[in-house]
Amino acid sequence: MLYIIIITLSFFLHAYIHELSHLYMTKALVGVNSHRIRLYPHIDEHLGFVWASVYVDRKSEPTKLHAGLIYFAPRIANIIFILLFATISLLSFEISVYIKIIIGASAIDLFIGSLGLSERSDLRMYSKFWSISPWLPRVAGVFSSIIFIATII
């Protein structure tokens, strides 16, 4: 039962981190007048079905580089969590399964985010703004998340 609670909490924690990443990157690059975060599955009027979302009223319009960074921001958070896990692994001989679940949720977010199934997914959007093939970040993200998940099991 405790595993189910930890898994559920890690979903909401990483959904919050994911949406905050978008918000803070937007604040840093173009400024924010107001925002609203929804941390539950719902139908967004622009995106369709989403697991969580952030609505941001920006102070100014971003450049293509900035827009790409705003969409890419959750990948930065995923990488930080994966590096945190690697650091903890080096410092400690045995890591609690609960910590593995919480930090491992970041690898799941990286994997799902690397699929880029929707035309409006983060991966497709930053690929479009940066004029790169979506297959480059897709392959890199899927490959690295599978390797990471295999190492924590």
C-alpha positions in Angstrom: 0.0 0.0 0.0 2.9 2.4 0.8 4.3 1.8 -2.7 1.1 2.9 -4.2 1.0 6.1 -2.1 4.7 6.9 -3.0 4.1 6.3 -6.7 1.0 8.5 -6.6 2.9 11.3 -4.7 5.8 11.0 -7.1 3.5 11.5 -10.1 2.1 14.7 -8.6 5.6 15.9 -7.5 7.0 15.4 -10.9 4.0 16.9 -12.6 4.5 20.0 -10.4 8.2 20.1 -11.2 7.5 19.7 -14.9 5.0 22.6 -15.0 7.1 24.8 -12.7 10.0 24.3 -15.1 7.9 25.8 -17.9 6.8 28.6 -15.6 10.2 29.6 -14.2 11.8 29.5 -17.7 9.0 31.7 -19.0 9.5 34.1 -16.0 13.3 34.2 -16.6 13.1 34.8 -20.4 10.0 36.9 -21.1 8.3 37.6 -17.8 4.9 36.5 -16.4 1.8 38.5 -15.5 -0.2 35.6 -14.1 -0.3 31.8 -14.2 -2.4 28.8 -13.3 -1.2 25.3 -12.7 -3.4 22.2 -12.9 -1.8 19.1 -11.5 -4.5 16.6 -12.5 -5.5 14.9 -15.8 -7.9 17.1 -17.8 -8.9 18.3 -21.2 -7.1 21.5 -22.2 -8.9 23.8 -24.7 -5.8 24.1 -26.8 -3.9 20.8 -26.2 -6.7 18.2 -25.7 -6.0 15.6 -23.0 -3.1 16.4 -20.7 -1.9 14.9 -17.4 -1.1 18.4 -16.1 -0.8 21.9 -17.5 0.3 25.4 -16.8 -1.3 28.5 -18.2 0.9 31.5 -18.5 0.0 35.1 -19.3 3.4 36.3 -20.6 4.6 39.9 -20.4 6.2 39.7 -23.9 6.4 37.3 -26.8 9.4 35.0 -26.8 11.9 34.6 -29.6 12.2 31.2 -31.3 15.2 30.4 -29.1 13.3 31.4 -25.9 10.2 29.5 -26.9 12.2 26.4 -27.5 13.9 26.8 -24.1 10.5 27.2 -22.4 9.3 23.9 -23.9 12.7 22.2 -23.2 12.8 23.3 -19.5 11.3 20.1 -18.0 14.1 18.1 -19.7 16.6 20.2 -17.7 14.8 19.2 -14.4 14.8 15.5 -15.5 18.6 15.7 -16.1 19.1 17.3 -12.7 17.1 14.5 -11.0 19.0 11.8 -12.8 22.3 13.4 -11.9 21.1 13.7 -8.3 20.3 10.0 -8.3 23.7 9.2 -9.8 25.4 11.3 -7.1 23.4 9.6 -4.3 24.3 6.2 -5.7 28.0 7.0 -5.5 27.7 8.3 -1.9 25.5 5.5 -0.6 25.9 1.8 -1.0 22.2 1.1 -0.8 19.4 3.5 -1.8 15.9 3.1 -0.4 13.3 1.8 -2.9 11.2 4.8 -2.0 13.9 7.2 -3.1 14.3 5.2 -6.3 10.6 5.6 -7.0 10.6 9.3 -6.4 13.7 10.1 -8.4 12.9 7.4 -11.0 9.7 9.2 -11.8 11.9 11.8 -13.5 13.1 9.1 -15.9 9.5 8.1 -16.6 8.8 11.8 -17.4 11.9 11.9 -19.6 10.7 8.8 -21.4 7.1 9.9 -22.0 8.3 13.4 -22.9 10.7 11.8 -25.5 7.9 10.1 -27.3 6.5 13.3 -28.7 3.3 11.7 -29.9 1.2 14.9 -30.0 1.9 17.7 -32.5 1.7 20.0 -29.5 4.0 18.0 -27.2 7.0 19.7 -25.6 9.4 17.7 -27.8 7.7 18.6 -31.1 7.4 22.3 -30.1 11.1 22.8 -29.1 12.1 20.8 -32.2 10.0 23.1 -34.3 11.3 26.3 -32.7 14.9 25.2 -33.0 14.5 23.7 -36.5 15.8 20.3 -35.6 14.4 16.9 -36.4 12.2 15.6 -33.5 13.9 12.2 -33.9 17.2 13.6 -32.4 15.8 14.4 -29.0 13.4 11.5 -29.2 16.1 8.9 -29.6 18.4 10.6 -27.1 15.7 10.8 -24.4 14.3 7.3 -24.9 17.7 5.8 -24.9 18.9 7.6 -21.8 15.7 7.0 -19.8 15.8 3.3 -20.6 19.4 3.1 -19.5 18.6 5.0 -16.3 15.6 2.9 -15.5 17.6 -0.3 -16.0 20.3 0.9 -13.6 17.8 1.6 -10.7 16.0 -1.7 -11.0 
